[in-house]
Amino acid sequence: MARMLLLGFVVLLLAYARGAGADEDSPYFLIPAGSTLVLHQDIAVTPPGAVVYIQDGRVKNYGAITRYYPHCLLTVVKPAAATQTVHPGKFLIYRSRVETDPVNSGAGPAGNQDIALGGVTQNPQIYETKLYLRSSSQPEVRRLTCQQLGDSASDGNYVSVRQIRKVLGALASLRLAPP
């Protein structure tokens, strides 16, 4: 885990050194604090969870998400016994970060092992862009995490601003603050 975090940091640092960090279409662009997420429609968070999945501009259940394509999770502070509604409004993004998490493909001794395809070892990772949200009118809304599954050998990338906007569709808008 520490090795993957260090690798992610080095990749991010190299991308910024080459100027990719200034391009919002780059998967290495870090969304600046002070940006806003504007929600345009009510979103229902149903029990027992505290998360809503969004892909292709629609709220979906976990089973309907295609994990290899960008999708977002809107998270509230804690699960509730009744449906919680997140109402339209503006949410300040006070912090953002990127992370990779290894995929746990199942229980048992083989659950976290790398996959060998054609002699090349694939190490499935979830590439996450976490946006920490704040709203005085809706303090229970915690975070928007946009992510996709990839492998570190070939296709692993964080979700770009353009991809986040596509995932959100008409549900919400992402407005960037100046860097």
HUMO-V761872 format. One line per field, one symbol per residue. phi: phi as a letter, one per 30 degrees, with the letter a starting at -180 (. if undefined). psi: psi as a letter, one per 40 degrees, with the letter a starting at -180 (. if undefined). A space follows every 50 residues. Layout:
phi = ???
psi = ???
//
This chain:
phi = .dddddddddddddddddjdddcddddcdcddejdbccdcbdbcccdcdb bbcbahibdbdedcdcddceabbccceadbdcdccccelcbdccabacbb bddcdldjdcecddccbhicdccebccccccdcbbddbdddcacccaada cddbcdadddeeddddddhddabccdddd
psi = dddddddddddddddddeedeeheeieehhhiieiihhheiihhhiieif ihhhifeihiideehhdeihiihhhidiiidihhhhiiahhhheiiiiii hihheiiidedeiihhhfehhhghihhhhhhhihhdegeehdihhhiihi ieddehiihiddddddddbediihhhii.
//
